[in-house]
Amino acid sequence: MQDFKISLITVSFNAEGTIRRCIESVISQNFKAIEYIIIDGGSIDQTINIINQYKNNISIILSEPDKGIYDAMNKGIKLATGDVVGMLNADDFFADDKVLSTVADAFIQQNVEITYGDLDYVSLDDKIIRKWRSGKYLRSNFSWGWMPPHPTFYCKRNLFEKLGFYSLGYGTAADYELMLRFMFLNRIPAFYIKKVLVKMKVGGVSNKSFNSRVKGLKFDLKAMRNNGIIYPIITLILKPARKIIQYF
């Protein structure tokens, strides 16, 4: 593990209320071979001031206008030099201080190119609202509306070079499309880490309103059709239906 490095990318924009906890959950990790990259979209609140308080623990800080969250992620990936790349958004935080060591162990011991785990959605007072338990990887599960939680998704950096970056043509489904492209279309096997890796505050970009959710479903359908899902309409119905059990 001595020569193994994880590039972790945090994308932020006007995140003064959550960025501190996000950063502190990264720098408290017991795995230290981290290249931590923060890509900010040109925040006009106190986000940059807070980030700069931790600049000695951050490898790269870039703040400039972008074309959205996935454009910012792509910027971070192109700057990354680690063996593996993962994302931790500004309103998310690691579940404990052993997350990245667990991820590193999985890549080294299982000799895989992709890993993912479990995620909890939490309220503003940190109560668990929804539990996303991914389960063991089966490629066929994508056809039944399954997907891993993107904040727990880690992959070898060279996969982006071989298979492409986040596509800005899929709106809020760009992360889903990338995972479909990597894991389903190109058949890259993945290893499931049976552990809650990330806690996410409720109220993500794709869930802001009914209209944004409808747009999200349209982008999901486009991603399915373009990545080989045989019956995309059925898969589209099953995908949101899977979320219901996460509340129990």
Secondary structure, 3 states (H helix, E strand, C coil): CCCCCEEEEEEECCCCCCHHHHHHHHHCCCCCCEEEEEEECCCCCCHHHHHHCCHHHCCEEEECCCCCHHHHHHHHHHHCCCCEEEECCCCEEECCCCHHHHHHHHHHHHCCCEEEEEEEEECCCCCEEEEECCCCCCHHHHHHCCCCCHHHCEEECHHHHHHCCCCHHHHHHHHHHHHHHHHHHCCCCCEEEEEEEEEEECCCHHHCCHHHHHHHHHHHHHHHHHCCCCCHHHHHHHHHHHHHHHHC
